[in-house]
Amino acid sequence: MRLIAVGIFLGTYLFGAEVHAQAKATEQLNERYQDALTLYFYKNTLRMLNQTEDPAFDELIKDVEKLKFLMIKKDKTGFTKKDYTVLVNAYKQEQYEEMLTSRMDGRKFDVYIKEQGGRVKGTILLVSDSTSLMVLDVLGRVAIDKAGALFQTLDGSTEVGQKITEFLSDKPKKKKDHVID
């Protein structure tokens, strides 16, 4: 797989129109924390992460059009609990509804969805621990009870894991935004 720099963000969400881009709150978060690790995945890219050809994973991503992954180091950026609350409120202002909150292995998982016409059009997964905030902003839908599995697959991917490890180790990086294809 190769990494390609991404210079242009997709269009913004127009109220009442079909969702064509990630959440505006995610874009604003990315602009505010420009040092965040930013990765983009498309359906074919996600399928390639399924190295074991697990049919359950294929089922999990079948309704995902695009996924944006952000990772923010809290200690380096000063990201606080108040910032987290502001972020959650911004998602709620965009009509995202809280669907699930859980804790696992010292991490807090919050899942939000946005529906339009009775169908889920967007899914937000926030994963927070003492050192970082990870945002999975999905254009499309992920089964709520399996959202953690998507995060674990991304986290366990060799290439994605390497990018996360490099980001956390404070090595200088050459590119901010990446598309993994």
PANUKE-33132 format. One line per 8 residues: for each residue x, y, z of N, C-alpha, C, O, CB. Coordinates in steps of 0.1 Angstrom, whole numbers, plus 5000, padded with zeros to 4 digits. Glycine has a CB too. Layout:
X,Y,Z,X,Y,Z,X,Y,Z,X,Y,Z,X,Y,Z  ...
***
This chain:
5008,4988,5000,5000,5000,5000,5009,5012,5000,5020,5012,5005,4990,5000,5012  5004,5023,4995,5012,5035,4994,5004,5046,5001,4992,5046,5002,5016,5039,4980  5011,5056,5005,5006,5068,5012,5006,5080,5002,5016,5082,4996,5013,5071,5025  4995,5087,5001,4993,5098,4992,4989,5110,5001,4979,5109,5008,4983,5095,4981  4996,5121,4999,4992,5133,5007,4979,5138,5002,4976,5138,4990,5003,5144,5005  4971,5143,5011,4957,5148,5008,4958,5163,5011,4960,5167,5023,4946,5141,5016  4955,5171,5002,4956,5186,5004,4942,5193,5005,4941,5204,5010,4964,5192,4993  4932,5186,5000,4919,5193,4999,4909,5185,5007,4907,5173,5005,4914,5195,4985
4902,5191,5016,4891,5184,5024,4879,5184,5015,4877,5193,5007,4889,5191,5038  4870,5174,5018,4858,5173,5010,4848,5184,5015,4850,5191,5025,4851,5160,5013  4838,5187,5007,4828,5197,5010,4821,5195,5024,4822,5185,5030,4817,5197,4999  4815,5206,5028,4809,5206,5041,4794,5201,5040,4789,5200,5030,4809,5220,5047  4789,5197,5052,4776,5192,5052,4766,5203,5051,4766,5213,5058,4774,5184,5066  4756,5201,5042,4745,5211,5040,4733,5206,5047,4728,5195,5045,4742,5214,5025  4728,5214,5056,4716,5210,5065,4704,5206,5056,4700,5214,5047,4712,5222,5074  4699,5194,5058,4687,5190,5051,4691,5182,5038,4682,5176,5032,4678,5201,5048
4703,5183,5034,4707,5176,5022,4714,5163,5026,4717,5161,5037,4717,5185,5013  4716,5154,5016,4722,5141,5019,4736,5144,5024,4743,5153,5019,4721,5132,5007  4741,5136,5033,4754,5137,5039,4764,5133,5029,4764,5121,5024,4755,5129,5052  4774,5142,5025,4784,5138,5016,4798,5139,5021,4808,5135,5014,4783,5147,5004  4800,5144,5034,4813,5145,5039,4812,5142,5054,4802,5140,5060,4818,5160,5037  4824,5140,5060,4825,5138,5074,4819,5150,5082,4816,5160,5076,4839,5135,5078  4817,5148,5094,4811,5158,5103,4819,5171,5103,4832,5171,5103,4809,5153,5117  4812,5182,5103,4819,5195,5103,4827,5196,5116,4838,5202,5116,4808,5206,5103
4822,5190,5127,4830,5191,5140,4843,5184,5139,4853,5188,5144,4821,5185,5151  4843,5173,5131,4856,5166,5129,4866,5174,5121,4878,5175,5124,4853,5152,5122  4861,5181,5111,4869,5189,5102,4875,5201,5111,4886,5204,5110,4861,5195,5090  4866,5207,5119,4871,5218,5128,4881,5213,5138,4891,5220,5141,4859,5224,5135  4879,5201,5143,4888,5196,5152,4902,5194,5146,4912,5197,5151,4883,5182,5158  4902,5189,5133,4914,5186,5126,4921,5200,5122,4933,5200,5123,4911,5179,5113  4913,5210,5120,4919,5223,5117,4925,5229,5130,4936,5235,5129,4909,5233,5112  4919,5227,5141,4924,5232,5154,4936,5225,5158,4946,5231,5164,4913,5231,5165
4937,5212,5156,4948,5204,5160,4955,5199,5148,4954,5187,5144,4944,5192,5170  4962,5208,5141,4969,5205,5129,4980,5194,5130,4984,5188,5120,4974,5217,5123  4985,5192,5142,4995,5182,5144,4989,5168,5146,4996,5158,5149,5004,5186,5156  4976,5167,5146,4969,5154,5148,4973,5144,5136,4976,5149,5125,4954,5156,5148  4974,5132,5140,4976,5121,5130,4963,5120,5122,4952,5118,5129,4981,5108,5136  4963,5121,5109,4951,5121,5101,4952,5111,5090,4961,5111,5082,4947,5135,5095  4943,5101,5090,4943,5090,5080,4929,5089,5074,4919,5091,5081,4948,5077,5086  4929,5087,5061,4916,5085,5054,4916,5070,5049,4926,5065,5044,4914,5095,5043
4904,5064,5050,4902,5051,5045,4889,5051,5036,4879,5057,5040,4901,5040,5056  4890,5043,5025,4878,5041,5017,4874,5026,5018,4882,5019,5023,4881,5046,5002  4863,5023,5013,4858,5009,5014,4868,4999,5009,4871,4989,5017,4845,5007,5006  4874,5001,4998,4884,4991,4993,4897,4991,5002,4902,4980,5004,4889,4995,4979  4900,5002,5008,4912,5002,5017,4908,4994,5029,4917,4986,5034,4915,5016,5021  4896,4996,5035,4892,4988,5046,4892,4973,5044,4895,4965,5052,4878,4993,5051  4887,4969,5032,4887,4955,5028,4901,4950,5028,4903,4938,5032,4881,4953,5014  4911,4957,5024,4925,4953,5023,4931,4951,5038,4940,4943,5039,4934,4963,5016
4925,4958,5047,4929,4956,5061,4925,4942,5067,4930,4937,5077,4924,4967,5070  4915,4936,5060,4910,4923,5064,4919,4912,5059,4914,4904,5051,4895,4922,5059  4931,4912,5064,4941,4902,5060,4937,4888,5061,4941,4879,5054,4954,4904,5067  4928,4885,5072,4924,4871,5074,4911,4868,5067,4906,4857,5068,4922,4869,5089  4906,4877,5059,4894,4875,5051,4882,4871,5060,4875,4862,5057,4896,4865,5040  4881,4878,5071,4871,4875,5081,4857,4880,5075,4856,4892,5073,4874,4881,5094  4847,4871,5073,4834,4876,5068,4827,4885,5077,4820,4894,5073,4826,4864,5065  4830,4884,5090,4823,4893,5100,4828,4907,5098,4821,4917,5099,4826,4888,5114
4841,4909,5095,4847,4922,5092,4841,4928,5079,4837,4940,5079,4862,4922,5092  4840,4920,5069,4834,4925,5056,4820,4929,5059,4815,4939,5053,4834,4913,5046  4812,4922,5067,4799,4926,5071,4799,4939,5078,4790,4947,5076,4792,4915,5079  4808,4941,5087,4809,4953,5095,4811,4965,5087,4805,4976,5090,4821,4952,5105  4819,4964,5076,4822,4976,5068,4814,4978,5055,4816,4987,5047,4837,4976,5064  4804,4969,5053,4797,4969,5041,4790,4982,5038,4788,4986,5026,4786,4958,5041  4786,4990,5048,4779,5003,5046,4788,5015,5049,4783,5026,5051,4767,5003,5055  4801,5013,5049,4810,5024,5051,4815,5029,5037,4820,5021,5029,4823,5019,5060
4813,5041,5035,4818,5047,5022,4832,5053,5024,4841,5052,5016,4809,5058,5018  4834,5059,5036,4847,5066,5038,4848,5067,5053,4839,5068,5061,4848,5080,5032  4861,5067,5058,4864,5068,5072,4875,5077,5074,4885,5076,5067,4867,5054,5079  4874,5087,5083,4885,5095,5087,4889,5092,5101,4881,5092,5110,4881,5111,5085  4902,5090,5103,4908,5087,5116,4916,5099,5120,4925,5103,5113,4916,5074,5115  4914,5104,5132,4922,5115,5138,4927,5110,5151,4920,5103,5159,4914,5128,5140  4940,5113,5154,4945,5110,5167,4952,5122,5172,4961,5128,5166,4955,5098,5166  4948,5126,5184,4953,5138,5191,4960,5134,5204,4955,5127,5212,4942,5149,5193
4973,5139,5205,4980,5137,5218,4976,5147,5228,4978,5159,5225,4995,5137,5216  4970,5143,5239,4964,5153,5248,4975,5161,5255,4974,5173,5257,4956,5145,5259  4986,5154,5259,4997,5162,5266,5004,5172,5257,5007,5183,5262,5007,5152,5272  5005,5169,5245,5012,5178,5236,5004,5190,5231,5009,5200,5228,5017,5171,5223  4990,5188,5231,4981,5198,5226,4973,5205,5237,4967,5216,5234,4972,5192,5216  4973,5200,5249,4966,5206,5259,4951,5203,5258,4942,5210,5264,4968,5221,5259  4947,5192,5251,4933,5188,5249,4928,5184,5263,4934,5175,5270,4932,5177,5239  4917,5190,5267,4911,5187,5281,4898,5181,5280,4892,5179,5270,4911,5200,5288
4893,5178,5292,4879,5173,5293,4869,5183,5288,4859,5179,5282,4876,5169,5308  4872,5196,5291,4863,5206,5286,4863,5206,5270,4852,5208,5264,4867,5220,5291  4874,5204,5264,4875,5204,5250,4867,5192,5244,4860,5193,5234,4890,5202,5245  4867,5181,5252,4860,5169,5248,4845,5172,5249,4837,5168,5240,4863,5157,5258  4840,5179,5259,4826,5182,5261,4822,5191,5249,4811,5190,5244,4824,5189,5274  4830,5201,5246,4827,5210,5235,4826,5202,5222,4817,5205,5214,4839,5221,5233  4835,5193,5219,4835,5184,5207,4821,5176,5207,4815,5176,5196,4847,5175,5207  4818,5170,5218,4805,5162,5218,4793,5171,5215,4784,5167,5208,4804,5155,5232
4793,5183,5221,4782,5192,5219,4782,5197,5204,4771,5199,5199,4784,5205,5228  4793,5198,5198,4793,5202,5183,4787,5190,5175,4780,5193,5166,4808,5204,5179  4790,5178,5178,4784,5167,5171,4769,5167,5173,4761,5165,5164,4790,5153,5176  4765,5170,5185,4750,5170,5188,4743,5181,5181,4732,5180,5176,4748,5172,5204  4750,5193,5179,4745,5204,5171,4743,5200,5156,4735,5205,5149,4754,5216,5172  4751,5190,5152,4750,5185,5138,4740,5173,5137,4739,5166,5127,4763,5180,5133  4732,5171,5148,4722,5161,5148,4727,5147,5150,4720,5137,5147,4714,5162,5136  4739,5146,5156,4744,5132,5160,4738,5129,5173,4737,5138,5182,4759,5132,5160
4733,5117,5175,4727,5112,5187,4736,5102,5194,4742,5093,5187,4713,5106,5185  4737,5103,5207,4745,5093,5215,4738,5080,5214,4727,5079,5218,4747,5098,5229  4746,5070,5211,4740,5056,5210,4746,5047,5220,4740,5038,5225,4742,5051,5196  4759,5049,5224,4766,5039,5232,4778,5046,5239,4785,5054,5233,4770,5027,5224  4779,5043,5252,4791,5047,5259,4796,5035,5267,4788,5028,5273,4788,5059,5269  4809,5032,5266,4814,5021,5273,4829,5023,5277,4835,5033,5272,4813,5008,5265  4834,5015,5285,4849,5016,5289,4855,5002,5287,4848,4992,5290,4850,5021,5303  4867,5002,5282,4874,4989,5280,4889,4992,5280,4894,5001,5273,4870,4982,5267
4897,4985,5287,4911,4986,5288,4916,5000,5290,4926,5004,5284,4917,4980,5275  4909,5007,5299,4914,5021,5302,4909,5031,5292,4914,5043,5293,4928,5021,5304  4901,5027,5282,4897,5037,5272,4882,5038,5273,4874,5029,5277,4900,5031,5258  4877,5051,5270,4863,5054,5270,4859,5054,5255,4865,5060,5247,4860,5067,5277  4848,5047,5252,4843,5046,5239,4829,5053,5238,4821,5049,5246,4842,5032,5233  4827,5063,5230,4814,5069,5228,4811,5068,5213,4819,5071,5204,4815,5084,5233  4798,5063,5210,4794,5062,5197,4782,5071,5194,4772,5071,5202,4790,5047,5193  4782,5078,5183,4772,5087,5179,4768,5084,5165,4776,5080,5157,4776,5102,5181
4755,5086,5162,4750,5083,5148,4742,5095,5144,4736,5102,5152,4742,5070,5147  4741,5097,5131,4733,5107,5125,4724,5100,5115,4728,5093,5106,4741,5118,5118  4711,5101,5116,4701,5095,5107,4695,5106,5098,4694,5117,5101,4690,5088,5115  4691,5101,5086,4684,5109,5077,4674,5100,5069,4679,5090,5064,4694,5117,5067  4662,5103,5069,4652,5095,5062,4651,5081,5068,4648,5072,5061,4655,5095,5048  4654,5080,5081,4653,5067,5087,4665,5058,5085,4665,5046,5090,4641,5060,5082  4675,5063,5079,4688,5055,5077,4700,5062,5083,4700,5074,5083,4690,5053,5061  4709,5054,5088,4721,5060,5094,4730,5065,5083,4734,5057,5074,4728,5049,5103
4734,5077,5083,4742,5083,5073,4756,5086,5078,4765,5088,5070,4736,5096,5068  4758,5087,5091,4771,5090,5097,4772,5084,5110,4763,5083,5118,4773,5105,5097  4785,5079,5113,4788,5073,5126,4801,5079,5132,4810,5081,5124,4789,5058,5125  4800,5083,5144,4812,5089,5151,4816,5079,5162,4808,5076,5170,4810,5103,5156  4828,5075,5163,4834,5067,5174,4845,5075,5180,4855,5078,5174,4839,5053,5169  4843,5079,5193,4853,5087,5200,4860,5077,5210,4853,5070,5218,4847,5099,5207  4873,5076,5209,4880,5067,5218,4890,5076,5226,4899,5082,5220,4887,5055,5210  4889,5076,5239,4897,5085,5247,4903,5077,5258,4897,5069,5265,4889,5097,5252
4916,5080,5261,4923,5075,5273,4931,5087,5279,4929,5098,5275,4932,5063,5269  4939,5084,5288,4947,5095,5295,4956,5102,5286,4960,5113,5289,4954,5089,5307  4961,5096,5275,4971,5102,5267,4966,5107,5253,4972,5116,5247,4982,5093,5265  4955,5102,5248,4951,5105,5234,4936,5105,5232,4929,5098,5240,4958,5096,5224  4932,5112,5222,4918,5111,5217,4919,5106,5203,4927,5111,5194,4911,5125,5218  4911,5095,5200,4910,5090,5186,4896,5092,5181,4886,5089,5189,4914,5075,5185  4894,5097,5169,4881,5099,5163,4880,5091,5151,4889,5092,5142,4879,5114,5161  4870,5083,5150,4867,5076,5137,4854,5082,5133,4843,5080,5139,4865,5060,5140
4855,5089,5122,4843,5096,5116,4840,5089,5103,4847,5089,5093,4846,5111,5113  4828,5081,5104,4824,5072,5093,4813,5079,5085,4803,5083,5090,4820,5059,5099  4816,5080,5072,4805,5083,5063,4798,5070,5059,4803,5062,5052,4810,5091,5050  4787,5068,5065,4780,5056,5063,4776,5050,5077,4775,5058,5087,4788,5045,5055  4775,5037,5078,4771,5032,5091,4779,5020,5095,4784,5012,5086,4756,5028,5091  4781,5018,5108,4787,5006,5113,4778,5001,5124,4772,5009,5132,4802,5010,5120  4776,4988,5125,4768,4982,5135,4773,4987,5149,4784,4985,5152,4767,4967,5134  4764,4993,5157,4768,4999,5169,4775,4989,5178,4785,4992,5185,4756,5005,5176
4770,4977,5179,4776,4967,5188,4789,4962,5183,4796,4954,5190,4766,4955,5190  4793,4966,5171,4806,4961,5166,4816,4973,5163,4826,4971,5157,4803,4954,5153  4812,4985,5167,4820,4996,5165,4834,4995,5171,4844,4999,5165,4814,5009,5170  4835,4988,5183,4848,4986,5189,4857,4977,5180,4869,4978,5180,4846,4980,5203  4851,4967,5174,4858,4958,5165,4865,4965,5153,4876,4962,5149,4849,4947,5159  4858,4975,5148,4864,4983,5137,4876,4991,5142,4887,4991,5136,4854,4994,5131  4875,4997,5154,4887,5004,5160,4898,4994,5162,4910,4997,5159,4882,5010,5173  4895,4982,5168,4906,4973,5171,4912,4968,5158,4924,4965,5158,4900,4961,5179
4905,4966,5147,4911,4962,5135,4920,4972,5129,4931,4969,5125,4900,4959,5124  4916,4985,5130,4925,4996,5125,4937,4997,5134,4948,4998,5129,4917,5009,5126  4935,4996,5147,4946,4997,5157,4956,4985,5155,4968,4987,5157,4941,4997,5171  4951,4973,5151,4959,4961,5149,4965,4960,5135,4973,4951,5133,4951,4949,5152  4961,4969,5126,4967,4968,5113,4981,4972,5113,4985,4981,5120,4959,4977,5103  4990,4964,5106,5004,4967,5106,5007,4981,5102,5015,4988,5109,5011,4957,5097  5002,4985,5090,5005,4999,5085,4999,5010,5094,5006,5020,5097,5001,5000,5071  4987,5008,5098,4980,5018,5106,4987,5019,5120,4990,5029,5125,4965,5015,5108
4990,5007,5125,4997,5006,5138,5011,5013,5137,5015,5019,5147,4999,4992,5142  5018,5011,5126,5031,5018,5125,5029,5033,5125,5037,5040,5131,5037,5013,5111  5019,5038,5117,5017,5052,5117,5014,5058,5131,5018,5068,5135,5005,5056,5107  5005,5050,5139,5002,5054,5152,5014,5054,5161,5017,5063,5169,4991,5045,5158  5022,5043,5160,5035,5042,5168,5044,5054,5165,5050,5060,5174,5042,5029,5165  5046,5057,5152,5055,5068,5148,5050,5081,5154,5057,5089,5159,5056,5069,5133  5037,5083,5153,5030,5095,5158,5033,5097,5173,5036,5107,5178,5015,5095,5155  5031,5086,5180,5032,5086,5195,5046,5087,5200,5049,5092,5211,5026,5074,5201
5056,5083,5191,5070,5084,5195,5077,5097,5193,5089,5099,5195,5078,5073,5188  5069,5107,5188,5074,5120,5185,5085,5121,5174,5092,5131,5174,5080,5126,5198  5085,5111,5166,5094,5112,5154,5089,5122,5144,5077,5123,5143,5096,5098,5147  5097,5130,5138,5092,5140,5129,5086,5133,5117,5090,5122,5112,5103,5149,5123  5074,5138,5113,5067,5132,5101,5068,5141,5089,5069,5153,5090,5053,5128,5105  5067,5135,5078,5068,5142,5065,5055,5147,5060,5054,5157,5054,5075,5134,5055  5044,5139,5063,5031,5143,5058,5021,5143,5069,5022,5135,5078,5027,5133,5047  5011,5152,5069,5001,5153,5079,4989,5144,5076,4985,5136,5084,4997,5167,5081
4984,5145,5064,4972,5138,5060,4976,5127,5051,4984,5128,5042,4962,5147,5053  4970,5115,5052,4973,5104,5044,4960,5097,5040,4950,5096,5047,4982,5094,5052  4961,5092,5028,4951,5082,5023,4958,5069,5022,4969,5068,5015,4945,5087,5009  4953,5059,5028,4959,5046,5027,4951,5038,5017,4939,5036,5018,4959,5038,5041  4958,5035,5006,4951,5027,4995,4960,5016,4990,4955,5009,4981,4948,5036,4984
***
